[in-house]
Amino acid sequence: MKKTLLIVMILSLLFSVLGCDQKQQERTAEKPITTATTAVQDATTTAATTAATTATMAATTVPVETSNQESTTVATTVSAETSSQDGGTYLAAVIDEDSKLYGYIDETGEYVIEPQFSDAGPFASNGLADVQDAASGLYGYIDKTGAYVIEPQFGNAGAFAANGLAPVQDADPVLWGYIDKTGDYVIEPKYEAAGVFAENGLAIAADAKSNICGYIDETGDYVIEPQFAGAGNFVKVN
C-alpha cells in the first residue's frame, strides 16, 4: 500500500514538472510571433507616418512653390516694366464694371490706360502686354502708355517670356509660332497650340498633325517629343 502511494506521488511530481516545462516552451515559442507582429506594426506605422509626412510635404510644398512661382511671375511681368529703378509704377489689368472692357490701373486704383480692350494680359519684363483690340478682335501688344507697339494682327497671343519670345496664333493659317518684340517671327507658325517659355527654356507645343503635346526649345525643335494628351509649364521645385 505504501509502495503504491509512493509511486502515485512520484508520478504526480513528474507530471507537474513536465507541465511546467511545456508551458515554458509555449511561452518561449510565442515570443518570436509577438516580436514579429510588433515589428510589422512598427514598420507599418513608420511607413504610414513617412507616407503621410511625404504627402503633406508634397501637398504643401508644391502648391506653395507653384503659388510662389506664379506670384514671382506676376511680380516680374508687371513690376519689371514699371520698377522703381526706372521711375515707373505697378500696373494691373482689370475689367471695367460698366463697359466690361479691359484697362490698366496703378496702385491707387486709378486708370493709367483707360478700358478699351476685349482682353488684356500682364506686362512682361520687356514692357509689352498682349491685348485684344475691341474693334477687330485681333491681338497685338501695347506699351505702358497704351499705344500699340505691335499692331493687332494675331488670332490669339501670350505674354513675352524672359527669353524675349511670345507665343502667337497666326490669323492665317491659324497655327501658333513665336515672335520677338518687333513682331517678327523667330519660330514660324507650325503648332496646333503653344505656351509661354518657362525658365528652363522649354515651352509646350502641340503637333499640328496629331495635336499631341511635347516641349520645344528656343529654336522651335522638340526636346521632348510629342507624346502627351495634355501638358503644363515647367516650374522649378526646390
Secondary structure, DSSP 4 states (H G I P E B T S, - for coil): -HHHHHHHHHHHHHHHHHHHHHHHHHHHHHHHHHHHHHHHHHHHHHHHHHHHHHHHHHHHHHHHHHHHHHHHHHHHHHHTTT-GGGT----EEEE-TTT--EEEE-TTS-EEEEEEEEEE----TTS-EEEEETTT--EEEE-TTS-EEEEEEEEEE----TTS-EEEEETTT--EEEE-TTS-EEEEEEEEEE----TTS-EEEEETTT--EEEE-TTS-EEEEEEESS--------
